């Protein structure tokens, strides 16, 4: 069956862009000069990068949003880094829960060691940041292959989406997924138990859902760069009562730019021949452009569930709501990502028998240091009112219990709560 003419044309055009003829052979020597200017696999053209990135569907604004150009958009980069860097700075801890609900640190567990030292060449904070960033920018999320020795997890190897593509699939109706890794044209299958997978919060990827908001920000930025780059708008106008001849006009322009251009701006102007200076201010259209850029930042913040203050938009920030936004960022943005990490670690790095009495959790005390006094005052009030005992409060702080701390009593009066027989 012959390939349709349209498909032949598209394929031939793609080959010609890479410097090959329609049969896949290198271009003829007579075209060598032209081949030098065409995209190569070592330095591909933007269209090839976008094609390989999976972002082949343009937005309404005509911009194809990919993981590469999205990170060139300042609000997107700020949101991605705010989430990934915050997750990366939190220490991971493994605890064994006793019959009395006490928590004993297990620093000997492989999960504790791997998250703190995933492999010899990657620092732990960088590893966490990269995987979380992949989950924010890639459709299927971030991936790290689990290397096992004698059945025990030994190392974690991040699969860089720039060099490898990973796609989860369900084979023959099986419930558990298998991961197909394509690396340098070679496809291999990895079982679900050997792949640490931090999924994207969206079925088609966060960039797919936010592509129109990101495209709007990119288009507005390009418009501003084009406007100021071409110098299409002057800073002001010199008015003369009568028309100047070309020589006088050129002399006045050169004299004005020499006296007040560049580092000489801001000095005192001396006008001649009845000239008047009229500065050009912002019009209502300019104000709408600025409002649109602010709106684009707010839209991106909504998609990433990041308060605008974390994107350095302090237009509506006050001393009163700053602390509330920090709490919202921790509760509604960071905690869901921590749960994805904690549950995936428990599923892939804990044995089935260990999940009953072992828990893995990120210590968020680093994010609440500013609220330490308020937290301690809350514990004090809860203990004094006999809602909590000291050991329960210490457990919330991931601290070991002490003898006598299981009693419900008011430390201010040392009056134990009477025990009512069942």
C-alpha positions as a Markdown table, in Angstrom:
| # | Residue | x | y | z |
|---|---|---|---|---|
| 1 | Unk | 0.0 | 0.0 | 0.0 |
| 2 | Unk | 1.4 | 3.4 | -1.0 |
| 3 | Unk | 1.8 | 6.0 | 1.7 |
| 4 | Unk | -0.6 | 9.0 | 1.2 |
| 5 | Unk | 1.0 | 11.9 | -0.6 |
| 6 | Unk | 0.5 | 14.2 | 2.4 |
| 7 | Unk | 2.3 | 11.9 | 4.8 |
| 8 | Unk | 5.1 | 11.4 | 2.3 |
| 9 | Unk | 5.6 | 15.1 | 2.1 |
| 10 | Unk | 5.6 | 15.6 | 5.9 |
| 11 | Unk | 8.1 | 12.8 | 6.4 |
| 12 | Unk | 10.3 | 14.0 | 3.5 |
| 13 | Unk | 10.3 | 17.5 | 5.0 |
| 14 | Unk | 11.4 | 16.2 | 8.4 |
| 15 | Unk | 14.2 | 14.2 | 6.8 |
| 16 | Unk | 15.3 | 17.2 | 4.8 |
| 17 | Unk | 15.4 | 19.3 | 7.9 |
| 18 | Unk | 17.9 | 16.8 | 9.4 |
| 19 | Unk | 20.0 | 16.8 | 6.2 |
| 20 | Unk | 18.8 | 13.5 | 4.7 |
| 21 | Unk | 17.0 | 12.7 | 1.4 |
| 22 | Unk | 13.6 | 11.0 | 1.3 |
| 23 | Unk | 15.3 | 7.6 | 1.4 |
| 24 | Unk | 17.1 | 8.3 | 4.6 |
| 25 | Unk | 20.5 | 8.6 | 3.1 |
| 26 | Unk | 22.7 | 11.7 | 3.7 |
| 27 | Unk | 22.1 | 14.6 | 1.4 |
| 28 | Unk | 24.1 | 14.8 | -1.9 |
| 29 | Unk | 27.5 | 16.5 | -1.8 |
| 30 | Unk | 26.1 | 19.3 | -4.1 |
| 31 | Unk | 23.8 | 20.3 | -1.2 |
| 32 | Unk | 26.5 | 20.2 | 1.5 |
| 33 | Unk | 26.5 | 23.9 | 1.9 |
| 34 | Unk | 22.8 | 23.9 | 2.6 |
| 35 | Unk | 23.0 | 20.9 | 5.0 |
| 36 | Unk | 25.4 | 22.9 | 7.2 |
| 37 | Unk | 22.5 | 25.3 | 8.1 |
| 38 | Unk | 19.9 | 22.6 | 8.8 |
| 39 | Unk | 19.2 | 21.1 | 12.2 |
| 40 | Unk | 21.2 | 18.2 | 13.3 |
| 41 | Unk | 20.5 | 15.7 | 16.1 |
| 42 | Unk | 23.4 | 17.1 | 18.1 |
| 43 | Unk | 21.8 | 20.7 | 17.9 |
| 44 | Unk | 18.2 | 20.2 | 16.8 |
| 45 | Unk | 16.0 | 23.0 | 15.7 |
| 46 | Unk | 13.2 | 24.3 | 18.0 |
| 47 | Unk | 10.6 | 22.4 | 16.1 |
| 48 | Unk | 12.3 | 19.1 | 16.7 |
| 49 | Unk | 12.7 | 19.8 | 20.4 |
| 50 | Unk | 9.0 | 20.6 | 20.7 |
| 51 | Unk | 8.2 | 17.4 | 18.7 |
| 52 | Unk | 10.3 | 15.2 | 20.9 |
| 53 | Unk | 9.0 | 16.9 | 24.0 |
| 54 | Unk | 5.5 | 15.8 | 23.1 |
| 55 | Unk | 4.1 | 19.3 | 23.0 |
| 56 | Unk | 3.0 | 19.2 | 19.3 |
| 57 | Unk | -0.4 | 20.7 | 19.9 |
| 58 | Unk | -0.3 | 24.5 | 19.7 |
| 59 | Unk | -2.4 | 26.7 | 22.0 |
| 60 | Unk | -5.1 | 29.1 | 21.0 |
| 61 | Unk | -2.4 | 31.8 | 21.1 |
| 62 | Unk | -0.3 | 29.9 | 18.6 |
| 63 | Unk | 2.5 | 29.0 | 21.0 |
| 64 | Unk | 3.4 | 25.4 | 21.6 |
| 65 | Unk | 4.1 | 25.0 | 25.4 |
| 66 | Unk | 6.9 | 22.5 | 26.2 |
| 67 | Unk | 8.9 | 21.8 | 29.4 |
| 68 | Unk | 11.7 | 23.8 | 27.8 |
| 69 | Unk | 10.0 | 27.1 | 26.9 |
| 70 | Unk | 7.7 | 26.9 | 29.9 |
| 71 | Unk | 10.7 | 27.2 | 32.3 |
| 72 | Unk | 11.7 | 30.3 | 30.3 |
| 73 | Unk | 8.4 | 31.9 | 31.6 |
| 74 | Unk | 9.3 | 33.6 | 34.9 |
| 75 | Unk | 6.0 | 32.8 | 36.8 |
| 76 | Unk | 6.2 | 29.1 | 35.8 |
| 77 | Unk | 9.9 | 28.8 | 36.7 |
| 78 | Unk | 9.2 | 30.5 | 40.0 |
| 79 | Unk | 6.2 | 28.2 | 40.8 |
| 80 | Unk | 8.1 | 25.0 | 39.8 |
| 81 | Unk | 11.2 | 25.9 | 41.8 |
| 82 | Unk | 9.1 | 27.0 | 44.9 |
| 83 | Unk | 7.5 | 23.6 | 45.0 |
| 84 | Unk | 10.5 | 21.4 | 44.1 |
| 85 | Unk | 13.0 | 23.3 | 46.2 |
| 86 | Unk | 10.7 | 23.2 | 49.3 |
| 87 | Unk | 10.2 | 19.5 | 49.0 |
| 88 | Unk | 13.9 | 18.9 | 48.5 |
| 89 | Unk | 14.9 | 20.8 | 51.7 |
| 90 | Unk | 12.8 | 18.6 | 54.0 |
| 91 | Unk | 14.5 | 15.6 | 55.7 |
| 92 | Unk | 13.0 | 12.2 | 55.3 |
| 93 | Unk | 12.7 | 10.0 | 58.4 |
| 94 | Unk | 11.6 | 6.4 | 59.1 |
| 95 | Unk | 10.0 | 5.4 | 62.4 |
| 96 | Unk | 8.9 | 2.1 | 63.9 |
| 97 | Unk | 5.6 | 2.5 | 65.7 |
| 98 | Unk | 5.4 | 0.5 | 68.9 |
| 99 | Unk | 2.3 | -1.0 | 70.6 |
| 100 | Unk | 2.1 | 2.1 | 72.8 |
| 101 | Unk | 2.1 | 4.4 | 69.7 |
| 102 | Unk | 5.7 | 5.4 | 70.4 |
| 103 | Unk | 7.9 | 6.2 | 67.4 |
| 104 | Unk | 11.5 | 4.9 | 67.3 |
| 105 | Unk | 13.8 | 6.3 | 64.5 |
| 106 | Unk | 15.0 | 3.6 | 62.1 |
| 107 | Unk | 18.2 | 5.0 | 60.6 |
| 108 | Unk | 19.2 | 1.5 | 59.5 |
| 109 | Unk | 16.3 | 1.1 | 57.1 |
| 110 | Unk | 17.2 | 1.1 | 53.3 |
| 111 | Unk | 14.5 | 3.7 | 52.6 |
| 112 | Unk | 16.0 | 6.2 | 55.1 |
| 113 | Unk | 19.5 | 5.6 | 53.5 |
| 114 | Unk | 18.3 | 5.9 | 49.9 |
| 115 | Unk | 16.4 | 9.1 | 50.2 |
| 116 | Unk | 19.4 | 10.7 | 52.0 |
| 117 | Unk | 21.9 | 9.1 | 49.6 |
| 118 | Unk | 20.2 | 7.9 | 46.4 |
| 119 | Unk | 23.4 | 7.2 | 44.5 |
| 120 | Unk | 27.1 | 8.1 | 44.6 |
| 121 | Unk | 26.9 | 10.9 | 42.1 |
| 122 | Unk | 23.7 | 12.8 | 43.1 |
| 123 | Unk | 23.2 | 14.9 | 46.2 |
| 124 | Unk | 19.9 | 14.0 | 48.0 |
| 125 | Unk | 18.5 | 17.5 | 47.8 |
| 126 | Unk | 19.2 | 17.7 | 44.0 |
| 127 | Unk | 17.7 | 14.2 | 43.5 |
| 128 | Unk | 14.4 | 15.2 | 45.3 |
| 129 | Unk | 14.3 | 18.6 | 43.4 |
| 130 | Unk | 14.8 | 17.0 | 40.0 |
| 131 | Unk | 12.2 | 14.3 | 40.5 |
| 132 | Unk | 9.6 | 16.8 | 41.8 |
| 133 | Unk | 10.4 | 19.1 | 38.9 |
| 134 | Unk | 9.9 | 16.3 | 36.4 |
| 135 | Unk | 6.5 | 15.5 | 38.0 |
| 136 | Unk | 5.5 | 19.2 | 37.6 |
| 137 | Unk | 6.6 | 19.5 | 33.9 |
| 138 | Unk | 6.2 | 16.0 | 32.4 |
| 139 | Unk | 3.0 | 14.3 | 31.5 |
| 140 | Unk | 3.6 | 11.1 | 33.3 |
| 141 | Unk | 5.5 | 12.6 | 36.2 |
| 142 | Unk | 9.0 | 12.0 | 37.6 |
| 143 | Unk | 10.7 | 8.6 | 37.6 |
| 144 | Unk | 13.6 | 6.9 | 39.4 |
| 145 | Unk | 14.6 | 3.3 | 38.8 |
| 146 | Unk | 15.2 | 1.2 | 41.9 |
| 147 | Unk | 18.4 | -0.8 | 41.6 |
| 148 | Unk | 18.2 | -3.9 | 43.9 |
| 149 | Unk | 20.9 | -6.2 | 45.2 |
| 150 | Unk | 19.8 | -9.5 | 46.7 |
| 151 | Unk | 16.2 | -8.2 | 46.5 |
| 152 | Unk | 17.0 | -5.1 | 48.7 |
| 153 | Unk | 16.9 | -1.6 | 47.3 |
| 154 | Unk | 20.5 | -0.4 | 46.8 |
| 155 | Unk | 20.4 | 2.7 | 44.6 |
| 156 | Unk | 17.9 | 5.1 | 43.0 |
| 157 | Unk | 18.7 | 6.3 | 39.4 |
| 158 | Unk | 16.7 | 9.3 | 38.1 |
| 159 | Unk | 15.5 | 8.9 | 34.5 |
| 160 | Unk | 16.2 | 12.2 | 32.9 |
| 161 | Unk | 13.3 | 13.0 | 30.5 |
| 162 | Unk | 15.7 | 14.8 | 28.2 |
| 163 | Unk | 17.5 | 11.5 | 27.5 |
| 164 | Unk | 14.9 | 8.9 | 28.3 |
| 165 | Unk | 11.2 | 8.6 | 27.9 |
| 166 | Unk | 9.1 | 6.6 | 30.4 |
| 167 | Unk | 5.5 | 5.5 | 29.7 |
| 168 | Unk | 3.4 | 3.5 | 32.1 |
| 169 | Unk | 1.2 | 0.8 | 30.4 |
| 170 | Unk | -1.1 | -1.9 | 31.5 |
| 171 | Unk | -0.3 | -5.1 | 29.6 |
| 172 | Unk | -3.0 | -7.7 | 28.7 |
| 173 | Unk | -5.5 | -6.1 | 31.2 |
| 174 | Unk | -3.2 | -6.5 | 34.2 |
| 175 | Unk | -4.0 | -4.3 | 37.1 |
| 176 | Unk | -0.5 | -3.3 | 37.9 |
| 177 | Unk | 1.3 | -1.0 | 35.4 |
| 178 | Unk | 4.6 | -1.8 | 33.7 |
| 179 | Unk | 7.0 | 1.0 | 32.7 |
| 180 | Unk | 8.5 | 1.1 | 29.2 |
| 181 | Unk | 11.7 | 3.1 | 29.1 |
| 182 | Unk | 13.1 | 4.3 | 25.8 |
| 183 | Unk | 16.7 | 5.2 | 25.9 |
| 184 | Unk | 18.7 | 5.9 | 22.7 |
| 185 | Unk | 16.2 | 4.0 | 20.7 |
| 186 | Unk | 16.2 | 0.9 | 22.9 |
| 187 | Unk | 13.0 | 0.1 | 24.7 |
| 188 | Unk | 13.1 | -2.0 | 27.9 |
| 189 | Unk | 10.4 | -2.9 | 30.4 |
| 190 | Unk | 10.6 | -2.2 | 34.1 |
| 191 | Unk | 8.2 | -3.7 | 36.6 |
| 192 | Unk | 6.1 | -1.5 | 38.8 |
| 193 | Unk | 7.9 | -2.6 | 42.0 |
| 194 | Unk | 11.3 | -1.4 | 40.6 |
| 195 | Unk | 10.2 | 2.1 | 39.6 |
| 196 | Unk | 9.8 | 5.0 | 42.0 |
| 197 | Unk | 7.0 | 7.0 | 40.3 |
| 198 | Unk | 5.9 | 10.5 | 41.4 |
| 199 | Unk | 2.9 | 11.2 | 39.2 |
| 200 | Unk | 1.8 | 14.4 | 37.7 |
| 201 | Unk | -1.3 | 15.9 | 39.5 |
| 202 | Unk | -3.1 | 15.8 | 36.2 |
| 203 | Unk | -4.0 | 13.0 | 33.8 |
| 204 | Unk | -2.5 | 14.7 | 30.8 |
| 205 | Unk | 0.2 | 16.6 | 32.7 |
| 206 | Unk | 0.1 | 20.0 | 34.4 |
| 207 | Unk | 1.6 | 21.8 | 31.4 |
| 208 | Unk | -1.3 | 20.5 | 29.3 |
| 209 | Unk | -3.8 | 21.9 | 31.7 |
| 210 | Unk | -2.0 | 25.2 | 32.1 |
| 211 | Unk | -0.9 | 25.6 | 28.5 |
| 212 | Unk | -3.2 | 28.5 | 27.6 |
| 213 | Unk | -2.3 | 30.5 | 30.7 |
| 214 | Unk | 1.4 | 29.9 | 30.1 |
| 215 | Unk | 1.0 | 30.7 | 26.4 |
| 216 | Unk | -0.7 | 34.0 | 27.3 |
| 217 | Unk | 2.3 | 34.9 | 29.5 |
| 218 | Unk | 4.8 | 34.0 | 26.8 |
| 219 | Unk | 2.9 | 36.0 | 24.1 |
| 220 | Unk | 2.7 | 39.1 | 26.4 |
| 221 | Unk | 6.4 | 38.9 | 27.2 |
| 222 | Unk | 7.3 | 38.5 | 23.5 |
| 223 | Unk | 5.1 | 41.5 | 22.6 |
| 224 | Unk | 6.9 | 43.7 | 25.2 |
| 225 | Unk | 10.3 | 42.5 | 24.0 |
| 226 | Unk | 9.4 | 43.1 | 20.4 |
| 227 | Unk | 8.1 | 46.6 | 21.2 |
| 228 | Unk | 11.1 | 47.7 | 23.2 |
| 229 | Unk | 13.6 | 45.8 | 21.1 |
| 230 | Unk | 12.7 | 47.5 | 17.9 |
| 231 | Unk | 12.4 | 50.9 | 19.6 |
| 232 | Unk | 9.0 | 51.5 | 18.1 |
| 233 | Unk | 7.9 | 53.9 | 20.9 |
| 234 | Unk | 9.9 | 57.1 | 21.6 |
| 235 | Unk | 10.2 | 58.4 | 25.2 |
| 236 | Unk | 9.0 | 61.9 | 24.1 |
| 237 | Unk | 8.5 | 64.4 | 21.3 |
| 238 | Unk | 10.2 | 67.7 | 20.4 |
| 239 | Unk | 7.6 | 70.1 | 18.9 |
| 240 | Unk | 8.5 | 73.1 | 16.8 |
| 241 | Unk | 6.2 | 76.0 | 15.8 |
| 242 | Unk | 7.2 | 75.7 | 12.2 |
| 243 | Unk | 8.4 | 72.9 | 9.9 |
| 244 | Unk | 12.1 | 72.3 | 9.9 |
| 245 | Unk | 14.1 | 71.5 | 6.8 |
| 246 | Unk | 15.8 | 68.1 | 6.7 |
| 247 | Unk | 19.2 | 69.4 | 7.7 |
| 248 | Unk | 17.9 | 71.3 | 10.7 |
| 249 | Unk | 15.8 | 68.3 | 11.8 |
| 250 | Unk | 18.8 | 66.0 | 11.6 |
| 251 | Unk | 21.0 | 68.5 | 13.5 |
| 252 | Unk | 18.4 | 69.0 | 16.3 |
| 253 | Unk | 17.9 | 65.2 | 16.7 |
| 254 | Unk | 21.6 | 64.5 | 16.9 |
| 255 | Unk | 22.1 | 67.4 | 19.3 |
| 256 | Unk | 19.3 | 66.3 | 21.6 |
| 257 | Unk | 20.5 | 62.6 | 21.7 |
| 258 | Unk | 24.1 | 63.7 | 22.3 |
| 259 | Unk | 23.0 | 65.9 | 25.2 |
| 260 | Unk | 20.4 | 63.8 | 26.8 |
| 261 | Unk | 20.9 | 60.2 | 25.6 |
| 262 | Unk | 22.4 | 57.3 | 27.5 |
| 263 | Unk | 24.3 | 58.3 | 30.6 |
| 264 | Unk | 23.5 | 62.0 | 30.1 |
| 265 | Unk | 19.8 | 61.5 | 30.7 |
| 266 | Unk | 18.2 | 63.5 | 33.5 |
| 267 | Unk | 20.1 | 66.7 | 32.9 |
| 268 | Unk | 18.8 | 70.2 | 32.2 |
| 269 | Unk | 17.5 | 70.7 | 28.6 |
| 270 | Unk | 18.1 | 73.9 | 26.6 |
| 271 | Unk | 15.5 | 74.3 | 23.8 |
| 272 | Unk | 15.9 | 76.6 | 20.8 |
| 273 | Unk | 13.8 | 77.9 | 18.0 |
| 274 | Unk | 10.6 | 77.8 | 20.2 |
| 275 | Unk | 10.8 | 74.0 | 20.7 |
| 276 | Unk | 8.6 | 72.2 | 23.3 |
| 277 | Unk | 9.3 | 68.9 | 24.9 |
| 278 | Unk | 6.3 | 66.5 | 25.3 |
| 279 | Unk | 6.9 | 63.3 | 27.3 |
| 280 | Unk | 4.9 | 60.2 | 26.3 |
| 281 | Unk | 3.2 | 58.6 | 29.3 |
| 282 | Unk | 1.3 | 55.3 | 29.7 |
| 283 | Unk | -2.0 | 55.2 | 27.9 |
| 284 | Unk | -5.1 | 53.1 | 28.9 |
| 285 | Unk | -3.9 | 50.5 | 26.4 |
| 286 | Unk | -0.5 | 50.3 | 28.2 |
| 287 | Unk | -2.3 | 49.9 | 31.6 |
| 288 | Unk | -4.4 | 47.0 | 30.2 |
| 289 | Unk | -1.1 | 45.4 | 29.0 |
| 290 | Unk | 0.3 | 45.6 | 32.5 |
| 291 | Unk | -3.0 | 44.3 | 34.0 |
| 292 | Unk | -2.9 | 41.4 | 31.5 |
| 293 | Unk | 0.6 | 40.4 | 32.6 |
| 294 | Unk | -0.5 | 40.4 | 36.2 |
| 295 | Unk | -3.5 | 38.4 | 35.3 |
| 296 | Unk | -1.3 | 35.8 | 33.5 |
| 297 | Unk | 0.8 | 35.5 | 36.7 |
| 298 | Unk | -2.4 | 34.9 | 38.8 |
| 299 | Unk | -3.6 | 32.2 | 36.3 |
| 300 | Unk | -0.4 | 30.3 | 36.5 |
| 301 | Unk | -0.4 | 30.5 | 40.3 |
| 302 | Unk | -3.9 | 29.0 | 40.2 |
| 303 | Unk | -2.8 | 26.1 | 38.1 |
| 304 | Unk | 0.2 | 25.3 | 40.3 |
| 305 | Unk | -1.8 | 26.0 | 43.5 |
| 306 | Unk | 0.9 | 28.5 | 44.7 |
| 307 | Unk | 0.0 | 31.8 | 46.4 |
| 308 | Unk | 1.0 | 34.8 | 44.2 |
| 309 | Unk | 3.4 | 36.0 | 46.9 |
| 310 | Unk | 5.5 | 32.9 | 46.2 |
| 311 | Unk | 5.7 | 34.1 | 42.6 |
| 312 | Unk | 6.9 | 37.5 | 43.9 |
| 313 | Unk | 3.6 | 39.2 | 43.2 |
| 314 | Unk | 3.2 | 41.3 | 46.3 |
| 315 | Unk | 0.4 | 43.5 | 44.9 |
| 316 | Unk | -2.2 | 42.3 | 47.5 |
| 317 | Unk | 0.3 | 41.1 | 50.2 |
| 318 | Unk | 0.1 | 42.6 | 53.7 |
| 319 | Unk | 1.7 | 41.8 | 57.0 |
| 320 | Unk | -1.7 | 40.4 | 58.1 |
| 321 | Unk | -2.1 | 37.9 | 55.2 |
| 322 | Unk | 1.6 | 37.0 | 54.6 |
| 323 | Unk | 1.6 | 34.4 | 57.4 |
| 324 | Unk | -1.7 | 33.0 | 56.2 |
| 325 | Unk | -0.4 | 32.6 | 52.6 |
| 326 | Unk | 2.7 | 30.7 | 54.0 |
| 327 | Unk | 0.4 | 28.4 | 55.9 |
| 328 | Unk | -1.8 | 27.9 | 52.8 |
| 329 | Unk | 1.4 | 27.1 | 50.7 |
| 330 | Unk | 2.4 | 24.4 | 53.2 |
| 331 | Unk | -1.1 | 22.9 | 53.7 |
| 332 | Unk | -2.5 | 23.0 | 50.2 |
| 333 | Unk | 0.6 | 22.9 | 48.0 |
| 334 | Unk | 3.5 | 21.2 | 49.7 |
| 335 | Unk | 1.6 | 18.6 | 51.8 |
| 336 | Unk | 0.0 | 16.9 | 48.8 |
| 337 | Unk | 3.4 | 16.5 | 47.2 |
| 338 | Unk | 4.9 | 15.1 | 50.4 |
| 339 | Unk | 2.0 | 12.6 | 50.5 |
| 340 | Unk | 2.8 | 11.5 | 47.0 |
| 341 | Unk | 6.5 | 10.9 | 48.0 |
| 342 | Unk | 5.7 | 9.2 | 51.4 |
| 343 | Unk | 3.1 | 6.8 | 50.0 |
| 344 | Unk | 5.3 | 5.9 | 47.0 |
| 345 | Unk | 8.3 | 5.3 | 49.2 |
| 346 | Unk | 6.2 | 3.1 | 51.5 |
| 347 | Unk | 4.8 | 1.2 | 48.5 |
| 348 | Unk | 8.1 | 0.6 | 46.7 |
| 349 | Unk | 10.9 | 0.7 | 49.4 |
| 350 | Unk | 9.1 | -1.0 | 52.3 |
| 351 | Unk | 8.4 | -4.7 | 52.4 |
| 352 | Unk | 4.8 | -5.7 | 52.8 |
| 353 | Unk | 5.4 | -6.9 | 56.3 |
| 354 | Unk | 7.0 | -3.6 | 57.3 |
| 355 | Unk | 4.1 | -1.4 | 56.3 |
| 356 | Unk | 2.2 | -2.4 | 59.4 |
| 357 | Unk | 4.7 | -1.0 | 61.9 |
| 358 | Unk | 6.9 | 1.3 | 59.9 |
| 359 | Unk | 6.1 | 4.8 | 58.6 |
| 360 | Unk | 8.1 | 7.2 | 56.5 |
| 361 | Unk | 7.5 | 10.9 | 56.8 |
| 362 | Unk | 9.1 | 14.2 | 56.0 |
| 363 | Unk | 9.9 | 16.5 | 58.9 |
| 364 | Unk | 8.2 | 19.9 | 58.2 |
| 365 | Unk | 9.6 | 21.6 | 61.2 |
| 366 | Unk | 12.0 | 23.6 | 59.0 |
| 367 | Unk | 8.9 | 25.2 | 57.3 |
| 368 | Unk | 7.3 | 26.1 | 60.6 |
| 369 | Unk | 10.2 | 27.5 | 62.5 |
| 370 | Unk | 8.6 | 30.9 | 62.5 |
| 371 | Unk | 5.5 | 29.4 | 64.2 |
| 372 | Unk | 7.5 | 27.5 | 66.8 |
| 373 | Unk | 6.4 | 29.7 | 69.7 |
| 374 | Unk | 2.7 | 29.4 | 68.7 |
| 375 | Unk | 3.0 | 25.7 | 68.3 |
| 376 | Unk | 4.6 | 25.3 | 71.8 |
| 377 | Unk | 1.9 | 27.5 | 73.3 |
| 378 | Unk | -0.7 | 25.3 | 71.7 |
| 379 | Unk | 0.9 | 22.1 | 73.1 |
| 380 | Unk | 1.0 | 23.8 | 76.5 |
| 381 | Unk | -2.7 | 24.7 | 76.4 |
| 382 | Unk | -3.6 | 21.2 | 75.2 |
| 383 | Unk | -1.6 | 19.5 | 78.0 |
| 384 | Unk | -2.9 | 21.8 | 80.7 |
| 385 | Unk | -6.5 | 21.1 | 79.6 |
| 386 | Unk | -5.7 | 17.3 | 79.5 |
| 387 | Unk | -6.5 | 17.0 | 75.8 |
| 388 | Unk | -3.0 | 15.7 | 75.2 |
| 389 | Unk | -0.3 | 14.2 | 77.4 |
| 390 | Unk | 3.3 | 15.2 | 77.1 |
| 391 | Unk | 4.3 | 12.0 | 75.2 |
| 392 | Unk | 1.6 | 12.6 | 72.6 |
| 393 | Unk | 2.9 | 16.1 | 72.0 |
| 394 | Unk | 6.4 | 14.8 | 71.8 |
| 395 | Unk | 5.3 | 12.2 | 69.3 |
| 396 | Unk | 3.9 | 14.9 | 67.0 |
| 397 | Unk | 7.4 | 16.5 | 67.2 |
| 398 | Unk | 9.0 | 13.1 | 66.3 |
| 399 | Unk | 10.6 | 13.0 | 69.7 |
| 400 | Unk | 10.9 | 9.8 | 71.9 |
| 401 | Unk | 8.6 | 9.5 | 75.0 |
| 402 | Unk | 9.9 | 9.7 | 78.6 |
| 403 | Unk | 8.8 | 7.9 | 81.7 |
| 404 | Unk | 5.7 | 9.4 | 83.3 |
| 405 | Unk | 4.9 | 11.4 | 80.2 |
| 406 | Unk | 1.8 | 9.3 | 79.4 |
| 407 | Unk | -0.1 | 10.8 | 82.3 |
| 408 | Unk | -2.9 | 13.3 | 81.7 |
| 409 | Unk | -2.4 | 16.0 | 84.3 |
| 410 | Unk | -2.1 | 19.8 | 84.5 |
| 411 | Unk | 1.5 | 20.6 | 85.0 |
| 412 | Unk | 0.5 | 23.9 | 86.6 |
| 413 | Unk | -1.4 | 22.1 | 89.4 |
| 414 | Unk | 0.0 | 18.6 | 89.2 |
| 415 | Unk | -3.5 | 17.2 | 89.7 |
| 416 | Unk | -3.9 | 13.9 | 87.8 |
| 417 | Unk | -7.1 | 13.3 | 86.0 |
| 418 | Unk | -9.2 | 10.6 | 87.9 |
| 419 | Unk | -9.5 | 7.4 | 86.0 |
| 420 | Unk | -13.1 | 6.2 | 85.6 |
| 421 | Unk | -13.5 | 2.4 | 85.6 |
| 422 | Unk | -14.8 | 1.0 | 82.4 |
